[in-house]
């Protein structure tokens, strides 16, 4: 747990320092890192893990409830952002994505191993692949295409951009259709190592993006506070409330549902033109809160 926290802090700090020393060049490098993650590094991880996944009835109910809780949290984010705060479309899209997209992979898997033990990793991977990944590929990219400023003016433009700027979705579809033989153990293991390797890369880009903001740390605006409250409090409570009368919810599911906003939300915000202050602020503040709580729990046990 301490190692994960140190990696996040050091990578984010290195990104901030790089921007202060190199300015616009660091910003360009940060955007290149995010594009590389989106178009090169994430698709093989998605393909290999989906190609090898076996779904059974034991994990299905909790995963289905995970999808329902994501939908309810997203609807609440949209209504509060538009009707209570009166946010613009890019701001609304950023709040919705910050709410529905937890960092189940890059941060959730290491925290599961640290807090619950490696024996719970199978549950965590199932939730990440069957709830976190579809949410990212369909909902988060879809919100970006619908609310972003660079996704086009017409419905046809936005549908086209949804597919052309969403290579992980193509990888997911291919992974679901591919036979196990195309995902040998050595490649699957390598893809899971890559997930951990993406952690410093992603948070370095977060640091660069945060340093580009006029104020650092990002000010706690109403829209950012709304996104954090919905992601860290409402989303896991919805899953817990839905599961309580029906199933014994696996601990890993609840832990991953309470993760901070995922780094890929920042990738989507860049790709489609959503509000970057909300996207980067939700990642930074949310990750800080979760790491502090997780570190305290680790030290207390």
Helices and strands as residue ranges (DSSP letters): H 2-22, H 24-36, I 37-41, H 42-52, H 57-79, I 80-84, H 89-100, H 108-115, G 118-120, H 121-127, I 128-132, H 133-134, I 135-140, H 141-147, H 155-164, H 167-177, G 180-182, H 185-212, H 222-229, I 230-234, H 235-244, H 251-257, H 264-272, H 276-300
